[in-house]
């Protein structure tokens, strides 16, 4: 499979998933912090840890990694939306702005570690 097609296929799945989650979460969970962006970044942080651990353990093909990690998770997560939403939050409230930064960055890193360690523990 062509690497560009693999990334495009995964990216389409990730972007559509992000859009769907954005609709559901913003409608049902109003918040001072952009909950949809936070959710996709936390989900993506967890699953990149899971997928990388699985890819190491099961020796995934480059195509599988391109589809799932680069494509799906790259399309699902969003740094640019996080950046602009944080900028607007900081203009209104330093508290909410810095909480958003903390939750997105630290949360995604912690969940990445947790996802990797969960797979590592289950498979060893």
N, C-alpha and C positions, 0 to 999 in steps of 0.2 A: 504494500500500500504506500502510496506517495506520502511523504511526511507532512506536506502542506494540507493534504486532504484529511489526514489523521487528526491534525490539530484543529482544522475547520470543523470536522465532525464532532469532536469532543467539545470544542468551543461553543458550537450551536446548542448542544445539550446544556452546558453550563450557563450560558447566557439566558436561555429560556427558563431554566430553573431559578436563576436569580430574579428574573422578572416576575415569575409566578409567586415566589416567596415575598417579594416586595409588595405585590398586590395584597396577598393574604395578611401579612404581618402589619402593614401600615393601616389596614382597615380594622383589624381586630385588636391591635395592641398599641394605642396611641402612647407616645412617650416623648420626653424632652430630649432623649438621645435617639438618633436615627437607628431604630431597632432592626430594620431590614438589613441595612449595611453591616451592622454589628453581627447579626446572625449569620449572614453568608460568609463573613470573614472568619468567624469562630468555627463554623462548620468546615470551611475550607482548611483552616489550620489543623483541625483534628484529622481530616481525611488525607491531607498531604502526608502527615505522619504515618497513618495507616497504610496508604498506598506505597510509600517509599519502603516501609518495612516489608510489605508483601512482595514488592518488586525485587528486593534483595534476597529474600528467602526463597521465592519461587522462580527467580531468574527471568523476570518478565522480558518480553521482546521490547525493542526500542519503540515499535509501533504502539504496543499496549501502553507504555509510559507516556508517549506523545498524546494518545487519545485521552487517557484518564487524568494524568497529572498536569501536563501542559494545557490540554484542551479543556476538559470538564472543569477542573479546579481553577484554571486560569480564567475561564469564562464566568465561573460562579463568583469568585472573589473580586473585590474591586478596591483598588488603592486610590484611584482618581476620585471616585464618589466619596470615599472616606475623607480625602483631603478637602474637597470643597464643602462638605457638610461640616467638617470640623472648623474650617475657616468661618463659616456663618455662625456656628455655635459660639466660637470665641468672641465674635463681635457682640453677641447678646449676653453671654455668661462665661466667664473664665472657668467656673466650676464645671458646668456641663461640657465645655470644650475639652478640658483636661481629663475629665472622666471618660469621655469618648476616646481620646487618645490612649489612655491607660487600658480601657476595656478591649479595644481593638488590637493594640500591639502586644500587650502582656498576655491577654486572653488567648490570642491566636498562637503565640509562642508556647504557652503552657499546654494548650490543647494539642499542638503538634507533637510535643514531647510525650504527652499522655497517649495519643494515638499510636505513636511508634512503640512505646513501651508495652502497651496492651498487646499488640501483635507479637512483639518480641517474646513476651512472657507466655502467651498462649501457644506459640509455635516451638518453644524450647523446652 
